[in-house]
Amino acid sequence: MSNSAVKEQRKNGFYVALAAPGVLWMLLLFIVPFYAVLAIALGKLDRLFGVPVAVWNPFEWSSSNVINVARDIAGNTAFAGPILIRTVVYVAIAALICLLIAYPAAYFVARFAGRRKGLFLILLIAPFWISYMMRMLAWVDLLQTNGYANTVLGWVGISPVNWLGGKPFTVVFGLVYGYIPYLILVLYAGLDRIDPALIEAGRDLGLSKLRTFVTITLPMSRQAILTGLLITVLPMLGDYYTNQLLSGAASTSMIGNLIQGQLGTP
């Protein structure tokens, strides 16, 4: 075997060893749990005790449970369809608001923060140091009838608003507040990797600041936008705690509330 072939083999072995921990992590914490979910969802039901029985052999899986869920969403006796549509609408609005707020914030930190970039990053990460439940409970205190929000409205002559009385705006606002740090950090990472020389080249070619942003910065940050939205939207779709704390009304329930409620019943 030649020296080049030996070097190539060692190089490939190095990359395999480098990727092994990540592959093992994905296998144990994603693939195996996902397969377990499929085994339960497509498995059987113990009629006596009312508990699911996992079927690990995929050739013995049954689609009856999937058909029942589909009927609950779009069948004649559907009750989950409107809740699913409401969830998609809430998440779409919240994701759009998050993007409109997060992109300028991340752009400012990446391009104009200068030596204070580290300080701004700490301020952006700071909300993660407090549990999600505590942050939502803080907003409950702010938005209750005699809270600070209504107190400020009273100063300008506006009567108190029942923010926690089943208002869609409050739920969407809670989703935005709870998940926007994820999007800001991902957008910052993407914008910070853009070579400033490319932006300067665009300006040297006579492009205005707006056209430079539209033709250079925005397209090069497209991957970060998609990744950030994916990381933000997925937990929003399964969220149930935000609506439970900030609304609690059936008129604003999301698919996560439906699942959480059904888990507590036979």
C-alpha positions in Angstrom: 0.0 0.0 0.0 1.4 3.4 -1.0 2.0 6.2 1.5 -0.8 8.4 0.0 -3.3 5.5 0.4 -2.2 5.1 4.1 -2.6 8.8 4.7 -6.0 8.8 3.1 -7.1 5.8 5.2 -5.9 7.5 8.4 -7.6 10.7 7.4 -10.9 8.8 6.8 -10.5 7.0 10.1 -10.0 10.4 11.9 -13.2 11.8 10.5 -15.1 8.6 11.3 -13.9 8.8 14.9 -14.7 12.5 15.0 -18.3 11.8 13.8 -18.9 8.8 16.0 -19.9 10.6 19.2 -22.5 12.7 17.3 -23.8 9.7 15.5 -24.1 7.8 18.7 -25.9 10.7 20.3 -28.4 10.9 17.5 -28.9 7.2 17.6 -29.6 7.0 21.3 -31.5 10.2 21.8 -33.4 10.6 18.5 -33.7 7.4 16.4 -34.4 5.0 19.2 -37.0 7.2 20.9 -38.6 8.0 17.6 -38.8 4.3 16.8 -40.3 3.7 20.3 -43.0 6.3 19.5 -43.8 4.6 16.2 -44.0 1.2 18.0 -46.5 2.6 20.4 -48.5 4.7 17.9 -48.8 1.8 15.5 -49.1 -0.8 18.2 -52.0 -2.2 20.1 -54.3 -1.2 22.9 -54.8 -3.3 26.1 -58.6 -3.1 26.3 -58.6 -4.3 29.9 -56.4 -1.6 31.4 -56.7 1.0 28.6 -52.9 1.3 28.1 -51.0 1.1 24.8 -48.9 -1.9 24.1 -45.8 -1.3 22.0 -45.2 -3.5 18.9 -41.6 -3.6 18.0 -41.9 -5.6 14.8 -42.7 -3.2 12.0 -44.4 -6.0 10.0 -47.0 -6.3 12.7 -47.8 -2.6 13.0 -51.5 -1.5 12.6 -52.7 1.7 11.0 -55.9 1.8 13.0 -54.6 4.4 15.5 -53.5 6.6 12.6 -56.8 6.3 10.9 -58.6 7.3 14.2 -56.4 10.4 14.5 -57.1 11.3 10.9 -60.8 11.1 11.6 -60.5 13.3 14.6 -58.8 15.9 12.5 -60.9 15.8 9.3 -63.6 13.2 9.7 -67.4 13.7 10.3 -66.8 13.6 14.0 -63.6 15.7 13.9 -62.9 17.9 16.9 -59.1 18.4 16.5 -59.2 20.0 13.1 -60.1 23.6 14.2 -57.5 23.3 17.0 -54.8 22.2 14.6 -55.6 25.1 12.2 -55.6 27.5 15.1 -52.2 26.2 16.2 -50.7 26.7 12.7 -52.1 30.2 12.5 -50.8 31.2 16.0 -47.4 29.7 15.2 -47.2 31.3 11.8 -48.0 34.8 13.2 -45.6 34.3 16.1 -42.8 33.1 13.8 -43.2 36.1 11.5 -43.2 38.5 14.5 -40.1 36.8 15.9 -38.3 37.1 12.5 -39.2 40.8 12.2 -37.8 41.5 15.7 -34.9 39.0 15.8 -33.3 39.8 12.4 -32.7 43.5 13.1 -31.4 42.7 16.6 -29.1 40.0 15.3 -27.9 42.2 12.4 -27.1 45.1 14.9 -25.1 42.8 17.1 -23.2 41.2 14.2 -22.5 44.4 12.3 -22.5 47.4 14.7 -21.9 46.2 18.2 -18.2 46.3 17.9 -16.3 45.7 21.1 -19.6 45.4 23.0 -20.6 42.4 21.0 -19.9 40.0 23.9 -22.0 42.2 26.2 -25.0 42.1 23.8 -24.7 38.3 23.4 -24.8 37.9 27.2 -27.9 40.1 27.3 -29.5 37.9 24.6 -28.6 34.7 26.4 -29.7 36.0 29.8 -33.3 34.9 29.5 -32.2 31.3 29.2 -30.9 31.5 32.8 -34.4 31.7 34.0 -36.8 28.8 33.6 -39.6 29.1 31.0 -42.3 28.7 33.6 -40.9 31.5 35.8 -40.8 33.9 32.8 -44.4 33.1 31.9 -45.5 33.5 35.5 -43.9 36.9 35.5 -46.0 37.9 32.5 -49.1 36.6 34.4 -48.3 39.1 37.1 -47.8 41.9 34.6 -50.9 41.2 32.6 -53.4 40.5 35.3 -56.3 42.9 35.9 -54.4 45.0 38.5 -51.0 44.4 37.0 -48.5 46.9 35.6 -49.8 46.7 32.0 -53.3 47.9 33.0 -51.8 50.4 35.4 -49.9 52.0 32.5 -53.0 52.0 30.4 -54.9 53.7 33.2 -52.4 56.5 33.2 -53.4 57.4 29.6 -57.2 57.0 30.2 -57.7 53.5 28.8 -59.8 51.1 30.8 -58.3 47.9 32.1 -58.0 45.0 29.5 -58.6 41.4 30.5 -55.4 40.2 28.9 -55.6 36.7 30.5 -59.2 36.1 29.5 -58.7 34.0 26.4 -57.2 36.5 24.0 -55.3 35.1 21.0 -53.0 38.2 21.1 -51.8 37.2 24.6 -51.0 33.6 23.5 -49.1 34.8 20.4 -47.2 37.4 22.4 -46.2 34.7 24.9 -44.9 32.4 22.1 -42.9 35.3 20.7 -41.4 36.2 24.1 -40.6 32.6 25.0 -38.9 31.5 21.8 -37.4 34.5 20.2 -33.9 34.1 21.8 -33.4 30.9 19.9 -34.0 32.7 16.6 -31.8 35.7 17.5 -28.8 33.5 18.4 -29.1 31.4 15.2 -29.4 34.6 13.0 -26.5 36.2 14.8 -24.3 33.1 14.1 -25.2 33.2 10.4 -24.8 37.0 10.0 -21.5 37.1 11.8 -20.0 34.6 9.3 -20.7 36.8 6.3 -17.5 38.3 5.1 -17.6 42.1 5.5 -15.4 42.4 2.3 -18.4 41.2 0.3 -20.6 44.0 1.6 -17.8 46.5 1.0 -17.4 45.2 -2.5 -21.1 45.8 -3.1 -20.9 49.4 -1.9 -17.8 50.0 -4.0 -19.7 48.9 -7.1 -22.3 51.6 -6.4 -25.0 49.8 -4.6 -27.0 51.7 -2.0 -27.2 50.4 1.6 -30.6 48.9 0.9 -29.6 47.2 -2.3 -26.5 45.9 -0.7 -28.6 44.4 2.0 -31.2 42.9 -0.4 -28.7 41.5 -2.9 -25.8 40.4 -0.6 -26.7 40.2 3.1 -30.2 38.8 2.9 -29.5 36.0 0.4 -26.4 34.9 2.3 -28.4 34.8 5.6 -31.2 32.7 4.0 -29.8 29.4 5.5 -29.6 31.0 9.0 -33.2 32.2 8.6 -34.5 28.8 7.6 -32.6 27.1 10.4 -33.7 29.6 13.0 -37.3 29.3 12.0 -37.1 25.5 12.1 -35.6 25.6 15.6 -38.3 28.1 16.7 -41.4 26.8 15.0 -41.0 23.1 16.1 -41.2 23.8 19.9 -44.0 26.3 19.3 -46.1 23.7 17.6 -46.0 21.4 20.6 -46.2 24.2 23.2 -49.1 23.9 25.6 -47.8 25.7 28.7 -47.9 29.2 27.3 -51.6 29.0 26.4 -52.3 27.2 29.7 -50.8 30.1 31.8 -51.7 33.1 29.7 -55.2 32.1 28.6 -56.5 28.8 29.7 -59.6 29.2 27.6 -60.9 26.6 25.2 -61.2 29.2 22.5 -57.4 29.6 22.3 -56.3 26.0 23.0 -53.6 24.6 20.8 -52.7 21.1 19.7 -50.3 20.7 22.6 -53.2 21.4 25.0 -55.3 18.8 23.3 -52.5 16.2 23.6 -51.8 17.1 27.2 -55.5 16.9 28.0 -55.9 13.5 26.4 -52.8 12.1 28.2 -54.6 12.8 31.5 -57.7 10.8 30.4 -58.2 7.1 29.7 
